[in-house]
Amino acid sequence: MRTLVLHREETAQGPLILVNAAHPLAPGYLPELTAADCRFPGIQLERQAAHLLTACVQAAGGQGAIVPVSGWRSREEQQAIWDGTWKAEGEAFTRRYVAPPGCSEHETGLAIDLAERAEHIDFIRPDFPDRGPCGVFRRLAARYGFLQRYRSEQEALTGIGAEPWHFRYVGAPHAQLMEEHGLCLEEYAAFLAEGPKLCTLPNGRNVRVSRLPCPGERVEVQVPEGCCQISGDNQGGFILTLWGDLP
């Protein structure tokens, strides 16, 4: 075992951070980016998310049928989208489908809007139907660490209308746990605070997930050598993921 010292500012970093109107992204946040799809080099994602997005699209048979519409956005780009949509569509529509600058998952590099390939694609509300390769992608997404972030039945919690095209990378065990328990990311930290959760991935690997609050400026945690991930949750705590043979 080894002891790690985690600092409070680190609770705002990592693939499991919650970003919404009540939990804005920390200033200066900049992920390591790469192209989400080599055919669209201007659309970028966080590196690990991009790699697994490509794998999921391939597994779904979606090469050529599924296209990225919008990935990482700078704060300035999000502001321009907010302002332009407000001017064109009005306040109600904008607040339903566009997050305010600083409160958008797109600024993390962990969110991607996808569309079924077509001659014309709506940038704000692209068509991503539940059929063909798009439907297969949706059913495989959790296996590759992605979840449909905004659903109609969770709108009161997320503050965003249903977006069948918007997928968020959180990692395989977390996407699977949220899918199995019908949770959105707003509910995940409280779910883990109830106690550690165990799950088995499709490859048979066991995983234990737990939450560690950070009430002060720092907190210490003991973890085994290797096979662990620690991510902030942007809610004053950390989410610990341990892989391997568990008692």
WODAUR-V774948 format. One record per residue. N is the residue number from 0. SS is DSSP state (@ for helix, = for strand, . for the rest). OMEGA is omega in degrees with one decimal (999 if undefined). BURIAL is # if it has 24 or more other ideal C-beta (glycine too) atoms within 12 Angstrom, else .. Layout:
n = {N/N}
ss = {SS/SS}
omega = {OMEGA/OMEGA}
burial = {BURIAL/BURIAL}
This chain:
n = {0/1/2/3/4/5/6/7/8/9/10/11/12/13/14/15/16/17/18/19/20/21/22/23/24/25/26/27/28/29/30/31/32/33/34/35/36/37/38/39/40/41/42/43/44/45/46/47/48/49/50/51/52/53/54/55/56/57/58/59/60/61/62/63/64/65/66/67/68/69/70/71/72/73/74/75/76/77/78/79/80/81/82/83/84/85/86/87/88/89/90/91/92/93/94/95/96/97/98/99/100/101/102/103/104/105/106/107/108/109/110/111/112/113/114/115/116/117/118/119/120/121/122/123/124/125/126/127/128/129/130/131/132/133/134/135/136/137/138/139/140/141/142/143/144/145/146/147/148/149/150/151/152/153/154/155/156/157/158/159/160/161/162/163/164/165/166/167/168/169/170/171/172/173/174/175/176/177/178/179/180/181/182/183/184/185/186/187/188/189/190/191/192/193/194/195/196/197/198/199/200/201/202/203/204/205/206/207/208/209/210/211/212/213/214/215/216/217/218/219/220/221/222/223/224/225/226/227/228/229/230/231/232/233/234/235/236/237/238/239/240/241/242/243/244/245/246}
ss = {./=/=/=/=/=/=/@/@/@/@/@/./././././././=/././=/./././././././././=/=/=/././././././././=/=/=/@/@/@/@/@/@/@/@/@/@/@/@/@/././././././=/=/=/=/=/././././@/@/@/@/@/@/@/@/@/@/@/@/@/@/@/./@/@/@/@/@/@/@/./././././././@/@/@/@/././=/=/=/=/=/=/./././././././././././././././@/@/@/@/@/@/@/@/@/@/@/@/@/./=/=/=/=/=/./@/@/@/@/@/@/@/././././=/=/=/=/=/=/=/././@/@/@/@/@/@/@/@/@/@/./././@/@/@/@/@/@/@/@/@/./././=/=/=/=/./././././=/=/=/=/=/=/=/=/././././=/=/=/=/=/=/././././=/=/=/=/=/././././=/=/=/=/=/=/=/./././.}
omega = {175.7/-179.4/177.1/174.4/-178.4/-176.6/-172.6/-179.8/179.3/177.1/179.7/-177.9/173.9/-173.5/-177.0/179.8/173.3/177.4/176.1/-175.6/179.9/-177.7/-178.0/178.3/179.1/178.8/177.0/-179.3/179.3/-179.8/171.8/-168.7/171.7/-178.2/177.1/-179.2/-175.1/178.3/-177.2/-172.7/179.8/178.4/-171.2/176.1/168.8/-166.9/-178.7/178.5/179.5/179.8/-177.3/172.8/178.3/-179.9/-179.0/177.9/178.8/179.8/179.9/-176.0/-172.8/178.4/-179.5/-179.1/179.4/-179.4/175.3/180.0/-178.6/177.3/-179.7/175.1/171.9/176.9/-179.3/178.4/178.9/177.2/-179.8/178.3/177.8/-177.8/-178.2/179.4/178.0/-179.3/-175.5/-170.6/179.8/-174.2/-174.5/179.7/-177.5/-178.4/-179.2/-172.0/-179.5/177.8/177.2/176.2/-176.6/-177.5/-177.5/175.3/-179.4/179.3/177.0/-172.2/-177.1/-177.3/-179.4/170.7/-177.3/178.8/167.5/-176.9/-178.8/179.3/176.8/179.4/177.3/-176.4/-176.2/-178.4/180.0/-179.6/176.4/-170.4/178.9/179.1/177.9/-179.4/178.7/177.6/177.5/177.4/-178.4/-177.7/178.5/-167.5/-176.4/179.4/-179.4/173.7/-179.2/172.6/172.3/-166.8/-173.2/180.0/-175.2/-176.3/-179.2/-174.2/179.8/179.8/-175.7/-176.4/-178.6/177.4/-179.1/179.2/-178.8/-177.0/-171.9/-179.5/-177.9/175.3/175.3/-176.6/-171.4/-176.8/-175.4/176.1/179.5/179.9/-179.5/177.3/-177.1/-175.5/176.9/-175.1/166.7/-175.3/177.4/-176.7/-167.3/-178.4/179.3/177.0/-179.9/179.7/177.1/-178.6/-178.9/178.9/178.3/173.2/177.7/179.6/179.9/178.2/177.8/-178.2/179.2/-178.5/171.3/-178.6/178.8/179.0/178.9/177.4/177.2/-174.3/-179.9/-178.9/178.2/178.3/179.0/178.5/175.6/-179.5/176.7/176.7/177.9/171.8/175.2/175.5/175.9/179.1/169.6/177.8/-178.0/177.9/178.0/179.9/179.7/174.2/-177.2/179.7/-179.8/177.6/173.6/179.0/-175.4/178.7/999}
burial = {./././././#/./././#/#/#/#/#/#/#/#/#/#/#/././#/#/#/#/././#/./#/./#/#/#/#/#/././#/././#/#/#/#/./#/#/#/./#/#/#/./#/#/././#/./#/./././#/#/#/#/#/#/#/#/#/#/././#/././#/#/././#/././././././././#/././#/#/#/#/#/#/#/#/#/#/#/#/#/#/#/#/#/#/#/#/#/./././././#/#/#/#/#/#/././././#/#/./#/#/#/./#/#/#/#/#/#/#/#/#/#/#/#/././#/./././#/#/#/#/./#/#/#/#/#/#/#/#/#/#/#/#/#/#/#/#/#/./././#/#/#/#/./#/#/./#/#/././././#/#/#/./#/./././././#/#/#/#/#/#/./#/././././#/./#/./#/././././#/#/#/#/#/#/#/#/#/#/#/#/#/#/#/#/./././.}
